[in-house]
Amino acid sequence: MLKGSYIRGKRELEAIIQGIGGYSRPKLKLEQYVTDADVVAEVAWLAYLKGDVAGRRVIDPVCGTGRFSAAAALLGSTQVVCSDIDEDAVRDAYRYLSELSLLNTVDFAVMDFTRPALAKPLDTVFQNPPFGIWSPRGTDIKLLMASLNLSKVTYSIHKEGTEDYVIKVVKSLGRSIEVARGFRLSIPYTYRHHRKPRRVIEVYVIRVT
């Protein structure tokens, strides 16, 4: 499998990530949807260009099926922690990343990242947290706070319309924040309450240092 500097560009990264499939047992209360490959590639490639991936220790704390973990490993991270509160999701991620021959770089853990048990801080966090639609309200902020306590740089996806509050939270901690807009997440038909084949949600991505 291609890795690090052997990835020829964002499009190649996106194509590889697209091959990582969905959840074997998706759970509505955890808002489990696969993050679009183009969004993962865009965010990971931005982080790569900023020096936040290659040679860095990375954690993907709500890993789902492991797309951000795979991207980080492919772009040259020295260690990636692929973790989730859901054991089924971690099992899915392990299977997909095994197929990509990335197990030498990636460690897997079942844990609640809002109560992390990590021995020492990592360099970079990538996360697409639940937005609090079906999960408990404020879960995204709890995950963001945890990541800020345990990393030098955090990349986090949030639902459009929450920018002012998220920026306020980050600045109250004395951290710097950059906001990138224009991202969309597509939610495919997954659960019984869905009525359309696909729904699109406008989101933004923050980089906190």
TIDREN-408490 format. One line per 2 residues: their letters; for each residue z negated, x, y negated of C-alpha. Coordinates in steps of 0.001 Angstrom, whole numbers, always signed. Example, Ala and Ser with C-alpha at 12.3 -4.5 7.8 and 13.67 -1.06 7.14 Angstrom:
2
as	-7800/+12300/+4500; -7140/+13670/+1060
END
This chain:
209
ml	+0/+0/+0; +826/+1230/-3481
kg	-2173/+2187/-5569; -3115/+3414/-9060
sy	-336/+5297/-10799; +2061/+4305/-7989
ir	+2112/+733/-9287; +5275/+762/-11365
gk	+4260/-1965/-13772; +2647/-5311/-14417
re	+5376/-7261/-12620; +4883/-5333/-9405
le	+1133/-5869/-9652; +1662/-9603/-10191
ai	+3940/-9818/-7142; +1287/-8223/-4938
iq	-1490/-10453/-6301; +678/-13521/-5742
gi	+536/-12761/-2037; -3235/-13284/-1989
gg	-3720/-16861/-870; -6220/-19647/-1424
ys	-9622/-20677/-154; -10114/-21634/+3461
rp	-12939/-23992/+2443; -12762/-24715/-1305
kl	-15907/-26190/-2854; -15681/-28514/-5827
kl	-19235/-27855/-7033; -18288/-24177/-7437
eq	-15000/-25090/-9164; -13069/-22973/-6708
yv	-9463/-22573/-7749; -7337/-19468/-7320
td	-6727/-17634/-10599; -2996/-17452/-11355
ad	-1398/-14143/-10388; +220/-13702/-13806
vv	-3148/-14084/-15562; -4844/-11627/-13196
ae	-2027/-9112/-13653; -2007/-9514/-17435
va	-5757/-9010/-17796; -5990/-6187/-15267
wl	-3004/-4378/-16764; -4522/-4660/-20254
ay	-7744/-3184/-18918; -5789/-423/-17203
lk	-4046/+524/-20444; -7405/+585/-22252
gd	-8860/+2963/-19669; -11260/+423/-18171
va	-9946/+478/-14584; -8613/+3779/-13223
gr	-11474/+6005/-12189; -14008/+3295/-13011
rv	-16573/+1348/-10978; -15665/-2331/-11176
id	-17281/-5601/-10135; -15624/-8978/-9594
pv	-18764/-11190/-9478; -17110/-14561/-8807
cg	-14416/-13037/-6657; -13013/-16137/-5000
tg	-10258/-14873/-2734; -10374/-11410/-4309
rf	-7470/-11307/-6742; -9211/-9367/-9519
sa	-10805/-7058/-6951; -7405/-6290/-5464
aa	-5893/-5643/-8895; -8671/-3217/-9808
al	-8362/-1354/-6515; -4577/-1162/-6814
lg	-4890/+255/-10331; -7100/+3117/-9262
st	-10736/+2026/-9492; -13009/+4385/-7582
qv	-15216/+1527/-6390; -14850/-2255/-6530
vc	-17623/-4701/-5698; -16097/-7996/-4599
sd	-18891/-10556/-4648; -19422/-14297/-4705
id	-22243/-16750/-4164; -20104/-18415/-1488
ed	-19961/-16684/+1887; -16698/-18424/+2816
av	-15011/-17054/-303; -16181/-13514/+416
rd	-14876/-13863/+3962; -11500/-14989/+2586
ay	-11416/-12073/+147; -12224/-9619/+2918
ry	-9338/-10914/+5000; -6803/-10757/+2164
ls	-7866/-7311/+937; -7879/-6020/+4499
el	-4238/-7059/+4757; -3576/-4954/+1639
sl	-5380/-1928/+3163; -7913/-1841/+312
ln	-11147/-1762/+2319; -11754/+1927/+1598
tv	-12205/+1096/-2086; -13770/-2368/-2006
df	-17313/-3350/-1027; -18157/-7004/-330
av	-21363/-8870/-1118; -22629/-12427/-970
md	-24938/-12842/-3967; -25774/-14867/-7030
ft	-24591/-12640/-9863; -26972/-14333/-12292
rp	-29677/-12704/-10166; -27957/-9424/-9279
al	-29466/-6844/-6966; -27366/-3847/-7972
ak	-28796/-356/-7850; -27153/+774/-11072
pl	-24791/-572/-13754; -21039/-586/-13216
dt	-18326/+235/-15717; -16203/-2924/-15863
vf	-16496/-6611/-14993; -13596/-8988/-14347
qn	-14545/-12634/-14035; -13144/-16146/-14122
pp	-16388/-18139/-14082; -16807/-21885/-13491
fg	-16380/-23778/-16756; -19229/-26225/-16148
iw	-17014/-29216/-15351; -18311/-29712/-11808
sp	-20739/-26794/-11643; -23997/-26805/-13660
rg	-23340/-26649/-17385; -23743/-23175/-18831
td	-22879/-21327/-15631; -20138/-19406/-17459
ik	-22597/-18191/-20092; -25177/-17186/-17468
ll	-22525/-15128/-15687; -21375/-13619/-18971
ma	-24937/-12631/-19913; -25443/-11044/-16510
sl	-22229/-9061/-16824; -23164/-7788/-20281
nl	-26457/-6512/-18903; -24772/-4648/-16065
sk	-21517/-3276/-17433; -20035/-1281/-20263
vt	-16974/-3532/-20542; -16523/-7181/-19550
ys	-13315/-9182/-19234; -14051/-12890/-18931
ih	-11929/-16071/-18932; -13155/-19154/-20799
ke	-11883/-22632/-21534; -10189/-23144/-24895
gt	-12472/-24764/-27461; -15568/-22720/-26623
ed	-14586/-19657/-28661; -17095/-20071/-31493
yv	-20052/-20436/-29145; -19053/-17558/-26861
ik	-18457/-15245/-29819; -21852/-16210/-31261
vv	-23597/-15419/-27968; -21914/-12036/-27636
ks	-22564/-10984/-31233; -26215/-12059/-30978
lg	-26571/-9314/-28355; -25086/-6714/-30673
rs	-21905/-6361/-28642; -18307/-6217/-29872
ie	-15806/-8843/-28746; -12021/-9143/-28743
va	-10353/-12490/-28056; -6889/-12825/-26486
rg	-5321/-16285/-26574; -2232/-17864/-25073
fr	-3316/-17908/-21418; -2944/-20861/-19076
ls	-4505/-21574/-15720; -2720/-23914/-13350
ip	-4942/-26046/-11143; -3068/-27166/-8004
yt	-3897/-30291/-6028; -7003/-29222/-4116
yr	-9619/-31989/-4049; -9578/-35729/-3366
hh	-10072/-36721/-7008; -6862/-34928/-8025
rk	-4002/-37246/-8935; -1320/-34748/-9959
pr	+321/-31902/-8021; -783/-29489/-10743
rv	-2812/-29485/-13947; -2635/-26830/-16674
ie	-5699/-25716/-18643; -5542/-23642/-21827
vy	-7888/-20668/-21695; -8605/-17440/-23547
vi	-9784/-14030/-22392; -12505/-11963/-24002
rv	-13112/-8220/-23818; -16687/-7296/-24632
t	-17848/-3735/-25248
END
